[in-house]
Each structure stands twice: as C-alpha cells, then as structure tokens.
C-alpha cells in the first residue's frame, strides 16, 4: 500500500515545491528519540565515585544510552548480577577500554557495569541501572539492594545502612507521584508537531 501511495503523492505534487516533496517523505517516519545519560556527569567514569547517588531519581528506558567518559587504565565491562556484587572480573559480557564508551539500553531489566581493572570496582567503579520498557512516563525512586552486605539507600526516607561486605545493586521502584521528565515531554510535543504537519501537507497534496 505504501509503495502505491508514495508514487501517487509525488506525481500529484509535481510542479509544487521540492521542500513539499521532501516533507512528505519525512512524514512517513516519526522518529523515536532516546535519551543519552552521561555516567557520572562531568566527573565521568572514575574511582571514588558514588554511582548509586548518580542514578538516584533518574529514569532509564529502552532506547536510552549510557555514555561512559574515562581516562586510560579503565574499562567498561557489562557483567552478571553475581559478578557485579562480588566485583568479579574476567567474565564480562562485553568490555571496552576506548575511553569513550556508549552503551545502548536495548532491553528492559537491570544492567550491571564495572571497571575490569583489579581493585577499581571495589573503589567505586560499579554501576547498576534498571531500564523500564519503552513508553514508561514515570520517574522512579531509587533504592539499593545489595546481594550480600554493602550499602542500602532509600532516597525517599533519606536513610543509609552500611554493612562490612562490599557491593551495591541499584533497583528502581516507580513512584505513584512521579511525572514525565522534560525530555519525554519534548518527545511528545515533537510527535504532535510532526503529526500535525503531516496532516496539513496531506491536505495540500490531495486538494
């Protein structure tokens, strides 16, 4: 149907401006934009950071990406939950040491990352993010649930409990009072604007 419709639209728009024809092509696809999260913000991926604090209050959705910026001598390893909790290296699902690593969040669920250099994970270079399915519009609250020991943080109550063993896991629970973040609102506005433009252009072509 699309193959038949597009030629007809172009034939009927001959003699009209080229921008109109281009706009008609662009209207056949409405982009779904993902959000890029720079891990650690300006501090980047480094020893001594508290990435559970960095993730607190942030929303991660399928289609978003994590951007790791770091100096030489570090890696970004995606690992299993057990290897994350124990800072076990050598079993990475994926690994990169380029200094600028972008990880696309393609599936919902919790994703775990550590630095594969011995001692660096224990020094704070570990990150766990829970990714919501695409279309989620709530901003989750953050709580950490270590597999064994570690630090448990409940942002809602502002309390922190620490036990001797290391290892933290960030888990997100939706908040009933949450609202869409500004990026989601921009996406919705962009979608509405493109849809309106497509309707207007269709009227121009077929009248």
N, CA, C and O of each residue as an XYZ file, in Angstrom:
828
protein
N       0.837     -1.205      0.000
C       0.000      0.000      0.000
C       0.870      1.252      0.000
O       0.601      2.210     -0.725
N       1.946      1.231      0.846
C       2.832      2.387      0.919
C       3.545      2.612     -0.398
O       3.749      3.755     -0.807
N       3.935      1.507     -1.085
C       4.618      1.636     -2.370
C       3.722      2.293     -3.415
O       4.199      3.043     -4.266
N       2.420      2.007     -3.347
C       1.481      2.584     -4.305
C       1.169      4.031     -3.966
O       0.988      4.867     -4.852
N       1.111      4.317     -2.667
C       0.704      5.643     -2.231
C       1.768      6.695     -2.504
O       1.459      7.789     -2.978
N       3.037      6.362     -2.201
C       4.095      7.355     -2.347
C       4.265      7.852     -3.777
O       4.353      9.063     -3.981
N       4.316      6.946     -4.807
C       4.431      7.458     -6.177
C       3.278      8.364     -6.548
O       3.480      9.385     -7.204
N       2.053      8.002     -6.133
C       0.885      8.818     -6.440
C       1.015     10.198     -5.829
O       0.677     11.204     -6.453
N       1.509     10.236     -4.601
C       1.673     11.515     -3.923
C       2.697     12.380     -4.644
O       2.505     13.586     -4.796
N       3.800     11.750     -5.091
C       4.821     12.510     -5.788
C       4.327     13.001     -7.142
O       4.645     14.118     -7.551
N       3.540     12.162     -7.851
C       3.018     12.569     -9.148
C       2.089     13.764     -8.999
O       2.126     14.701     -9.797
N       1.258     13.718     -7.966
C       0.305     14.802     -7.782
C       0.987     16.066     -7.277
O       0.442     17.163     -7.399
N       2.190     15.910     -6.704
C       2.876     17.088     -6.172
C       3.871     17.678     -7.156
O       4.575     18.631     -6.821
N       3.945     17.118     -8.396
C       4.846     17.667     -9.404
C       4.438     19.095     -9.740
O       3.255     19.411     -9.864
N       5.416     19.919     -9.879
C       5.122     21.319    -10.139
C       5.064     22.128     -8.870
O       5.088     23.359     -8.897
N       4.986     21.415     -7.740
C       4.994     22.102     -6.462
C       6.426     22.131     -5.951
O       7.326     21.575     -6.579
N       6.633     22.771     -4.825
C       7.991     22.969     -4.323
C       8.631     21.659     -3.901
O       7.961     20.764     -3.385
N       9.943     21.556     -4.128
C      10.695     20.394     -3.685
C      10.621     20.188     -2.177
O      10.536     19.043     -1.732
N      10.651     21.250     -1.373
C      10.522     21.060      0.072
C       9.267     20.300      0.457
O       9.277     19.535      1.421
N       8.168     20.503     -0.297
C       6.936     19.780     -0.003
C       7.129     18.295     -0.217
O       6.702     17.483      0.604
N       7.778     17.930     -1.328
C       8.027     16.516     -1.596
C       8.903     15.907     -0.521
O       8.665     14.784     -0.078
N       9.919     16.649     -0.102
C      10.809     16.158      0.943
C      10.061     15.977      2.249
O      10.273     15.000      2.968
N       9.187     16.921      2.551
C       8.422     16.828      3.792
C       7.523     15.610      3.790
O       7.338     14.964      4.821
N       6.952     15.291      2.606
C       6.094     14.116      2.513
C       6.871     12.842      2.807
O       6.358     11.927      3.451
N       8.106     12.788      2.334
C       8.934     11.616      2.615
C       9.241     11.527      4.099
O       9.158     10.452      4.694
N       9.599     12.669      4.702
C       9.945     12.678      6.117
C       8.770     12.282      6.988
O       8.953     11.708      8.062
N       7.577     12.581      6.537
C       6.393     12.270      7.322
C       6.084     10.780      7.365
O       5.258     10.344      8.167
N       6.731     10.000      6.518
C       6.477      8.556      6.543
C       7.133      7.890      7.732
O       6.823      6.745      8.060
N       8.055      8.617      8.389
C       8.737      8.062      9.554
C       8.695      9.092     10.669
O       9.097     10.237     10.466
N       8.212      8.703     11.848
C       8.210      9.575     13.016
C       9.304      9.095     13.953
O       9.209      7.980     14.468
N      10.335      9.886     14.194
C      11.458      9.421     14.993
C      11.106      9.220     16.461
O      10.366     10.013     17.043
N      11.632      8.169     17.049
C      11.516      7.927     18.473
C      12.891      8.215     19.075
O      13.852      7.493     18.806
N      12.983      9.249     19.873
C      14.262      9.702     20.376
C      14.563      9.097     21.734
O      13.706      9.085     22.618
N      15.788      8.592     21.903
C      16.225      8.080     23.187
C      17.080      9.126     23.885
O      17.609     10.036     23.247
N      17.206      8.993     25.173
C      17.965      9.960     25.955
C      19.349      9.415     26.263
O      19.494      8.245     26.618
N      20.362     10.253     26.128
C      21.722      9.861     26.464
C      22.055     10.287     27.888
O      21.900     11.457     28.238
N      22.510      9.349     28.710
C      22.879      9.634     30.098
C      24.401      9.571     30.226
O      24.989      8.506     30.040
N      25.041     10.688     30.539
C      26.485     10.700     30.741
C      26.791     10.230     32.156
O      26.506     10.936     33.124
N      27.365      9.054     32.277
C      27.607      8.439     33.579
C      28.551      9.306     34.412
O      29.650      9.649     33.974
N      28.104      9.654     35.617
C      28.917     10.491     36.496
C      28.936     11.955     36.123
O      29.648     12.743     36.746
N      28.162     12.335     35.112
C      28.127     13.714     34.622
C      29.551     14.197     34.309
O      30.280     13.516     33.588
N      29.956     15.347     34.834
C      31.270     15.896     34.493
C      32.425     15.096     35.097
O      33.558     15.196     34.624
N      32.150     14.309     36.130
C      33.206     13.510     36.771
C      33.521     12.250     35.985
O      34.607     11.685     36.114
N      32.575     11.812     35.173
C      32.796     10.652     34.327
C      32.862      9.339     35.085
O      32.324      9.206     36.184
N      33.531      8.376     34.475
C      33.682      7.008     34.996
C      35.041      6.950     35.689
O      36.076      6.876     35.028
N      35.035      6.985     37.035
C      36.291      7.131     37.765
C      36.201      6.488     39.145
O      35.113      6.240     39.663
N      37.364      6.225     39.725
C      37.438      5.684     41.084
C      36.983      6.751     42.076
O      37.214      7.943     41.874
N      36.334      6.305     43.151
C      35.919      7.217     44.207
C      34.545      7.817     44.018
O      34.097      8.597     44.857
N      33.863      7.474     42.938
C      32.522      7.999     42.686
C      31.470      7.133     43.385
O      31.692      5.952     43.649
N      30.328      7.743     43.675
C      29.180      7.008     44.214
C      28.107      6.989     43.131
O      27.296      7.910     43.036
N      28.107      5.951     42.326
C      27.186      5.907     41.190
C      25.753      5.584     41.598
O      24.824      5.802     40.821
N      25.565      5.065     42.814
C      24.200      4.871     43.293
C      23.536      6.223     43.532
O      22.334      6.376     43.312
N      24.316      7.201     43.980
C      23.793      8.557     44.143
C      23.508      9.177     42.782
O      22.507      9.873     42.608
N      24.384      8.925     41.823
C      24.185      9.474     40.477
C      22.903      8.950     39.841
O      22.197      9.706     39.173
N      22.587      7.671     40.035
C      21.389      7.106     39.419
C      20.106      7.488     40.153
O      19.016      7.386     39.590
N      20.228      7.926     41.398
C      19.050      8.218     42.207
C      18.143      9.242     41.529
O      18.577     10.342     41.188
N      16.878      8.867     41.340
C      15.900      9.771     40.749
C      15.889      9.817     39.242
O      15.011     10.450     38.655
N      16.841      9.164     38.595
C      16.881      9.169     37.129
C      15.995      8.062     36.564
O      15.792      7.024     37.193
N      15.473      8.308     35.364
C      14.663      7.324     34.654
C      15.453      6.789     33.471
O      15.975      7.561     32.666
N      15.541      5.485     33.365
C      16.226      4.837     32.244
C      15.205      3.989     31.494
O      14.533      3.148     32.091
N      15.089      4.208     30.193
C      14.107      3.499     29.380
C      14.782      2.822     28.197
O      15.868      3.215     27.772
N      14.119      1.801     27.677
C      14.618      1.138     26.471
C      14.745      2.180     25.361
O      13.818      2.956     25.132
N      15.870      2.202     24.681
C      16.137      3.205     23.658
C      17.098      4.279     24.131
O      17.689      4.985     23.315
N      17.264      4.413     25.460
C      18.244      5.347     26.005
C      19.649      4.759     25.852
O      19.813      3.621     25.414
N      20.641      5.540     26.214
C      22.020      5.051     26.164
C      22.814      5.604     27.337
O      22.509      6.675     27.861
N      23.840      4.854     27.743
C      24.769      5.283     28.780
C      26.072      5.692     28.102
O      26.606      4.953     27.274
N      26.580      6.866     28.454
C      27.829      7.357     27.876
C      28.886      7.382     28.975
O      28.777      8.147     29.933
N      29.899      6.548     28.834
C      30.991      6.472     29.801
C      32.198      7.249     29.251
O      32.717      6.922     28.183
N      32.631      8.262     29.975
C      33.842      9.006     29.621
C      34.890      8.753     30.697
O      34.611      8.929     31.883
N      36.092      8.342     30.299
C      37.097      7.973     31.298
C      38.500      8.057     30.718
O      38.693      8.038     29.502
N      39.473      8.152     31.616
C      40.875      8.217     31.217
C      41.396      6.812     30.957
O      40.694      5.829     31.190
N      42.633      6.722     30.472
C      43.228      5.421     30.226
C      43.395      4.634     31.517
O      43.400      5.201     32.610
N      43.530      3.334     31.377
C      43.699      2.493     32.553
C      42.405      2.031     33.167
O      42.404      1.491     34.273
N      41.285      2.232     32.466
C      39.981      1.772     32.945
C      39.275      1.016     31.825
O      39.655      1.110     30.658
N      38.247      0.269     32.198
C      37.401     -0.399     31.214
C      35.944     -0.236     31.619
O      35.634      0.130     32.752
N      35.067     -0.511     30.685
C      33.634     -0.597     30.967
C      33.218     -2.020     30.624
O      33.142     -2.389     29.451
N      32.949     -2.815     31.654
C      32.554     -4.211     31.470
C      31.105     -4.395     31.894
O      30.737     -4.045     33.015
N      30.287     -4.937     31.012
C      28.941     -5.329     31.428
C      29.043     -6.737     31.983
O      29.608     -7.626     31.345
N      28.489     -6.940     33.184
C      28.654     -8.215     33.876
C      27.319     -8.715     34.416
O      26.302     -8.026     34.340
N      27.345     -9.926     34.960
C      26.155    -10.507     35.573
C      25.933     -9.894     36.951
O      26.811     -9.217     37.486
N      24.754    -10.136     37.521
C      24.440     -9.601     38.843
C      25.398    -10.138     39.898
O      25.831     -9.394     40.779
N      25.733    -11.423     39.817
C      26.621    -12.012     40.820
C      28.036    -11.451     40.710
O      28.667    -11.166     41.727
N      28.540    -11.291     39.485
C      29.878    -10.723     39.308
C      29.912     -9.260     39.727
O      30.932     -8.770     40.212
N      28.802     -8.570     39.541
C      28.701     -7.181     39.987
C      28.808     -7.102     41.507
O      29.552     -6.281     42.044
N      28.061     -7.960     42.193
C      28.028     -7.922     43.656
C      29.376     -8.260     44.272
O      29.744     -7.710     45.310
N      30.116     -9.167     43.634
C      31.402     -9.610     44.182
C      32.601     -8.941     43.521
O      33.747     -9.236     43.861
N      32.335     -8.034     42.570
C      33.413     -7.365     41.812
C      34.329     -8.383     41.139
O      35.551     -8.231     41.136
N      33.724     -9.417     40.572
C      34.495    -10.442     39.873
C      34.777     -9.996     38.448
O      33.855     -9.636     37.716
N      36.040    -10.015     38.049
C      36.429     -9.630     36.697
C      36.778    -10.874     35.884
O      36.972    -11.957     36.436
N      36.855    -10.705     34.585
C      37.249    -11.808     33.715
C      36.099    -12.544     33.070
O      36.317    -13.399     32.212
N      34.854    -12.223     33.473
C      33.686    -12.898     32.893
C      32.759    -11.910     32.199
O      31.552    -12.138     32.126
N      33.310    -10.824     31.693
C      32.476     -9.751     31.142
C      31.631    -10.223     29.964
O      32.084    -11.005     29.129
N      30.400     -9.734     29.915
C      29.518     -9.981     28.771
C      30.023     -9.169     27.581
O      30.111     -9.671     26.461
N      30.351     -7.910     27.846
C      31.001     -7.037     26.857
C      32.044     -6.213     27.595
O      31.926     -6.005     28.803
N      33.054     -5.745     26.893
C      34.101     -4.946     27.521
C      34.658     -3.941     26.515
O      34.806     -4.244     25.331
N      34.967     -2.730     27.014
C      35.549     -1.707     26.146
C      36.514     -0.862     26.966
O      36.288     -0.633     28.154
N      37.582     -0.403     26.339
C      38.572      0.425     27.033
C      38.974      1.624     26.183
O      40.089      2.131     26.306
N      38.071      2.074     25.326
C      38.382      3.144     24.371
C      38.489      4.519     25.013
O      39.093      5.425     24.438
N      37.907      4.687     26.207
C      37.892      5.997     26.856
C      36.608      6.763     26.623
O      36.335      7.745     27.313
N      35.818      6.326     25.660
C      34.510      6.930     25.376
C      33.590      5.811     24.904
O      33.536      5.488     23.718
N      32.874      5.232     25.848
C      32.043      4.057     25.567
C      30.570      4.427     25.650
O      30.117      4.974     26.656
N      29.830      4.129     24.600
C      28.385      4.348     24.605
C      27.690      2.996     24.583
O      27.932      2.173     23.700
N      26.825      2.777     25.565
C      26.105      1.510     25.681
C      24.627      1.769     25.434
O      23.992      2.517     26.178
N      24.079      1.157     24.396
C      22.652      1.293     24.105
C      21.862      0.373     25.023
O      22.185     -0.807     25.159
N      20.834      0.915     25.648
C      19.974      0.132     26.534
C      18.829     -0.429     25.697
O      17.818      0.239     25.478
N      19.002     -1.660     25.237
C      18.070     -2.249     24.277
C      16.985     -3.095     24.920
O      15.964     -3.370     24.291
N      17.189     -3.509     26.158
C      16.222     -4.389     26.813
C      15.880     -3.876     28.202
O      16.699     -3.241     28.864
N      14.653     -4.162     28.633
C      14.233     -3.795     29.978
C      14.894     -4.728     30.991
O      15.280     -5.850     30.664
N      15.013     -4.245     32.216
C      15.646     -5.036     33.263
C      16.853     -4.312     33.826
O      17.154     -3.187     33.427
N      17.542     -4.958     34.756
C      18.703     -4.343     35.392
C      19.980     -4.717     34.659
O      20.227     -5.888     34.372
N      20.790     -3.704     34.360
C      22.069     -3.896     33.670
C      23.199     -3.500     34.623
O      23.111     -2.494     35.327
N      24.254     -4.304     34.633
C      25.344     -4.123     35.594
C      26.665     -3.836     34.877
O      26.994     -4.482     33.882
N      27.415     -2.861     35.395
C      28.685     -2.475     34.788
C      29.743     -2.283     35.877
O      29.454     -1.765     36.955
N      30.968     -2.706     35.579
C      32.092     -2.484     36.481
C      33.323     -2.128     35.652
O      33.338     -2.306     34.434
N      34.350     -1.625     36.326
C      35.656     -1.492     35.685
C      36.381     -2.813     35.895
O      36.443     -3.326     37.013
N      36.927     -3.360     34.815
C      37.555     -4.668     34.892
C      38.975     -4.666     35.423
O      39.574     -5.730     35.577
N      39.528     -3.490     35.707
C      40.882     -3.423     36.261
C      40.819     -3.821     37.734
O      40.013     -3.264     38.479
N      41.645     -4.769     38.172
C      41.598     -5.237     39.563
C      41.642     -4.089     40.575
O      42.493     -3.203     40.494
N      40.711     -4.124     41.523
C      40.644     -3.124     42.577
C      39.785     -1.922     42.266
O      39.362     -1.219     43.184
N      39.515     -1.665     41.008
C      38.756     -0.465     40.651
C      37.268     -0.598     40.977
O      36.633      0.371     41.395
N      36.717     -1.788     40.788
C      35.308     -1.999     41.140
C      35.099     -1.765     42.631
O      34.141     -1.108     43.038
N      36.004     -2.310     43.442
C      35.917     -2.100     44.881
C      36.121     -0.652     45.269
O      35.706     -0.230     46.349
N      36.764      0.121     44.386
C      36.981      1.541     44.636
C      35.833      2.416     44.186
O      35.928      3.642     44.226
N      34.744      1.792     43.757
C      33.547      2.560     43.401
C      33.148      2.514     41.949
O      32.082      3.013     41.590
N      33.985      1.921     41.088
C      33.649      1.908     39.657
C      32.721      0.737     39.342
O      33.115     -0.254     38.728
N      31.485      0.889     39.783
C      30.447     -0.105     39.524
C      29.110      0.618     39.420
O      28.829      1.542     40.182
N      28.312      0.195     38.489
C      27.050      0.880     38.194
C      25.978     -0.140     37.859
O      26.212     -1.069     37.086
N      24.809      0.036     38.442
C      23.658     -0.804     38.117
C      22.478      0.093     37.791
O      22.136      0.975     38.579
N      21.859     -0.116     36.654
C      20.686      0.668     36.273
C      19.558     -0.274     35.877
O      19.782     -1.289     35.216
N      18.362      0.072     36.284
C      17.191     -0.699     35.897
C      16.460      0.056     34.798
O      16.071      1.212     34.970
N      16.282     -0.611     33.676
C      15.715      0.007     32.477
C      14.242     -0.358     32.354
O      13.876     -1.533     32.380
N      13.404      0.662     32.221
C      11.972      0.445     32.059
C      11.644      0.204     30.593
O      12.391      0.615     29.705
N      10.531     -0.460     30.349
C      10.090     -0.692     28.978
C       9.798      0.634     28.300
O       9.448      1.609     28.965
N       9.939      0.678     26.990
C       9.687      1.899     26.229
C       8.262      2.367     26.454
O       7.334      1.559     26.501
N       8.089      3.679     26.593
C       6.759      4.231     26.788
C       6.454      4.564     28.230
O       5.435      5.192     28.517
N       7.325      4.152     29.151
C       7.121      4.468     30.553
C       7.261      5.962     30.752
O       8.187      6.572     30.218
N       6.347      6.571     31.521
C       6.367      8.021     31.690
C       6.556      8.437     33.136
O       6.396      9.613     33.465
N       6.896      7.489     34.012
C       7.068      7.834     35.410
C       8.531      7.939     35.765
O       9.373      7.251     35.190
N       8.832      8.815     36.728
C      10.190      8.970     37.228
C      10.335      8.120     38.473
O       9.705      8.419     39.487
N      11.147      7.063     38.435
C      11.212      6.150     39.569
C      12.034      6.697     40.708
O      12.892      7.561     40.526
N      11.753      6.172     41.899
C      12.617      6.444     43.030
C      13.659      5.355     43.074
O      13.479      4.298     42.469
N      14.752      5.595     43.783
C      15.869      4.649     43.757
C      16.099      4.043     45.120
O      16.021      4.731     46.138
N      16.383      2.750     45.138
C      16.814      2.082     46.356
C      17.825      1.043     45.977
O      17.730      0.453     44.901
N      18.796      0.799     46.834
C      19.840     -0.162     46.544
C      19.614     -1.416     47.359
O      19.335     -1.342     48.556
N      19.731     -2.568     46.719
C      19.551     -3.837     47.396
C      20.760     -4.709     47.145
O      20.778     -5.443     46.157
N      21.781     -4.662     48.002
C      22.964     -5.482     47.789
C      22.644     -6.948     47.929
O      21.780     -7.322     48.722
N      23.334     -7.799     47.160
C      23.156     -9.237     47.264
C      23.688     -9.737     48.591
O      23.087    -10.606     49.224
N      24.834     -9.178     49.018
C      25.390     -9.565     50.306
C      26.155     -8.389     50.874
O      27.212     -8.016     50.364
N      25.616     -7.806     51.932
C      26.279     -6.669     52.549
C      26.179     -5.441     51.688
O      25.284     -5.332     50.850
N      27.109     -4.495     51.889
C      27.146     -3.293     51.077
C      26.341     -2.176     51.697
O      26.149     -2.136     52.912
N      25.870     -1.272     50.863
C      25.143     -0.101     51.320
C      23.730     -0.128     50.787
O      23.515     -0.372     49.600
N      22.770      0.120     51.647
C      21.373      0.183     51.238
C      20.880      1.594     51.440
O      20.928      2.114     52.556
N      20.407      2.226     50.380
C      19.977      3.616     50.434
C      18.529      3.726     50.024
O      18.120      3.154     49.013
N      17.755      4.454     50.794
C      16.366      4.711     50.459
C      16.188      6.205     50.344
O      16.000      6.883     51.353
N      16.245      6.756     49.086
C      16.153      8.206     48.905
C      14.889      8.803     49.489
O      14.901      9.946     49.947
N      13.794      8.048     49.481
C      12.531      8.595     49.965
C      12.634      8.943     51.447
O      12.100      9.962     51.884
N      13.328      8.091     52.228
C      13.434      8.338     53.652
C      14.725      9.039     54.016
O      14.846      9.610     55.100
N      15.701      8.996     53.103
C      16.964      9.660     53.341
C      17.871      8.919     54.296
O      18.762      9.530     54.886
N      17.674      7.621     54.470
C      18.496      6.850     55.389
C      19.444      5.960     54.632
O      19.148      5.536     53.514
N      20.602      5.666     55.237
C      21.598      4.798     54.626
C      22.064      3.780     55.650
O      22.411      4.146     56.773
N      22.077      2.513     55.281
C      22.547      1.450     56.151
C      23.749      0.800     55.511
O      23.691      0.397     54.350
N      24.846      0.691     56.254
C      26.076      0.132     55.706
C      26.494     -1.099     56.489
O      26.477     -1.089     57.719
N      26.872     -2.168     55.780
C      27.409     -3.362     56.407
C      28.813     -3.583     55.882
O      29.165     -3.008     54.852
N      29.638     -4.397     56.546
C      31.053     -4.524     56.169
C      31.301     -4.994     54.755
O      32.210     -4.489     54.097
N      30.514     -5.958     54.257
C      30.783     -6.511     52.923
C      30.498     -5.481     51.858
O      29.618     -4.638     52.033
N      31.226     -5.530     50.753
C      31.052     -4.562     49.677
C      30.041     -5.027     48.663
O      29.602     -6.177     48.690
N      29.670     -4.133     47.765
C      28.776     -4.489     46.662
C      27.425     -3.831     46.800
O      26.779     -3.958     47.841
N      26.986     -3.132     45.773
C      25.687     -2.479     45.780
C      24.959     -2.766     44.492
O      25.578     -2.933     43.441
N      23.645     -2.823     44.573
C      22.818     -3.010     43.393
C      21.708     -1.979     43.412
O      20.968     -1.902     44.392
N      21.568     -1.202     42.386
C      20.552     -0.164     42.304
C      19.280     -0.736     41.709
O      19.303     -1.312     40.621
N      18.172     -0.581     42.417
C      16.881     -1.073     41.952
C      15.903      0.074     41.986
O      15.867      0.833     42.955
N      15.108      0.213     40.940
C      14.158      1.316     40.844
C      12.740      0.825     41.064
O      12.319     -0.194     40.517
N      12.003      1.589     41.894
C      10.597      1.305     42.127
C       9.794      2.521     41.708
O      10.085      3.624     42.170
N       8.778      2.364     40.837
C       8.013      3.520     40.364
C       7.363      4.262     41.509
O       6.857      3.647     42.448
N       7.374      5.571     41.438
C       6.727      6.406     42.433
C       5.340      6.795     41.949
O       5.168      7.176     40.791
N       4.356      6.704     42.824
C       2.978      6.990     42.416
C       2.776      8.459     42.094
O       1.834      8.815     41.387
N       3.663      9.328     42.612
C       3.516     10.761     42.375
C       4.476     11.273     41.318
O       4.677     12.481     41.190
N       5.072     10.358     40.559
C       6.075     10.763     39.579
C       5.421     11.388     38.355
O       4.265     11.114     38.033
N       6.203     12.243     37.677
C       5.737     12.878     36.446
C       6.763     12.676     35.364
O       7.926     12.427     35.681
N       6.389     12.773     34.077
C       7.357     12.599     32.985
C       8.451     13.638     33.078
O       8.194     14.774     33.475
N       9.684     13.263     32.715
C      10.766     14.227     32.711
C      10.652     15.112     31.482
O       9.857     14.846     30.581
N      11.459     16.172     31.455
C      11.344     17.169     30.389
C      11.616     16.575     29.028
O      11.015     16.992     28.038
N      12.524     15.594     28.960
C      12.851     15.001     27.661
C      11.643     14.259     27.096
O      11.381     14.321     25.895
N      10.902     13.552     27.965
C       9.712     12.848     27.497
C       8.681     13.827     26.970
O       8.022     13.564     25.964
N       8.542     14.968     27.656
C       7.578     15.975     27.198
C       7.985     16.538     25.847
O       7.132     16.824     25.007
N       9.301     16.701     25.633
C       9.777     17.184     24.337
C       9.444     16.186     23.249
O       9.025     16.571     22.157
N       9.626     14.892     23.539
C       9.309     13.860     22.554
C       7.840     13.892     22.171
O       7.493     13.781     20.995
N       6.970     14.047     23.177
C       5.531     14.084     22.920
C       5.187     15.301     22.067
O       4.419     15.198     21.110
N       5.765     16.467     22.419
C       5.498     17.683     21.653
C       5.978     17.543     20.221
O       5.308     17.981     19.286
N       7.158     16.923     20.052
C       7.698     16.722     18.713
C       6.805     15.807     17.897
O       6.566     16.054     16.715
N       6.315     14.755     18.524
C       5.425     13.818     17.836
C       4.154     14.521     17.373
O       3.717     14.339     16.236
N       3.557     15.333     18.267
C       2.318     16.042     17.929
C       2.569     17.019     16.791
O       1.755     17.128     15.875
N       3.711     17.743     16.843
C       4.023     18.718     15.798
C       4.198     18.051     14.443
O       3.698     18.546     13.433
N       4.916     16.912     14.421
C       5.137     16.204     13.159
C       3.828     15.651     12.613
O       3.570     15.718     11.412
N       3.001     15.100     13.506
C       1.721     14.556     13.066
C       0.847     15.647     12.459
O       0.200     15.432     11.434
N       0.829     16.833     13.102
C       0.038     17.938     12.578
C       0.536     18.401     11.223
O      -0.258     18.702     10.332
N       1.862     18.457     11.066
C       2.438     18.864      9.784
C       2.087     17.875      8.686
O       1.806     18.270      7.555
N       2.104     16.579      9.022
C       1.764     15.551      8.033
C       0.324     15.693      7.553
O       0.040     15.559      6.363
N      -0.583     15.967      8.492
C      -1.991     16.138      8.117
C      -2.146     17.340      7.196
O      -2.841     17.269      6.182
N      -1.488     18.456      7.554
C      -1.591     19.666      6.740
C      -1.031     19.451      5.340
O      -1.620     19.907      4.360
N       0.094     18.765      5.240
C       0.708     18.514      3.939
C      -0.145     17.575      3.093
O      -0.235     17.733      1.875
N      -0.770     16.597      3.747
C      -1.639     15.682      3.011
C      -2.808     16.424      2.387
O      -3.202     16.141      1.255
N      -3.367     17.385      3.137
C      -4.479     18.186      2.618
C      -4.019     19.003      1.417
O      -4.750     19.118      0.434
N      -2.814     19.573      1.483
C      -2.287     20.374      0.379
C      -2.083     19.536     -0.874
O      -2.343     20.001     -1.984
N      -1.617     18.302     -0.704
C      -1.319     17.448     -1.852
C      -2.582     16.962     -2.539
O      -2.653     16.944     -3.767
N      -3.565     16.574     -1.771
C      -4.743     15.937     -2.350
C      -5.886     16.895     -2.642
O      -6.986     16.449     -2.970
N      -5.656     18.218     -2.530
C      -6.701     19.191     -2.876
C      -6.282     19.981     -4.095
O      -7.022     20.853     -4.550
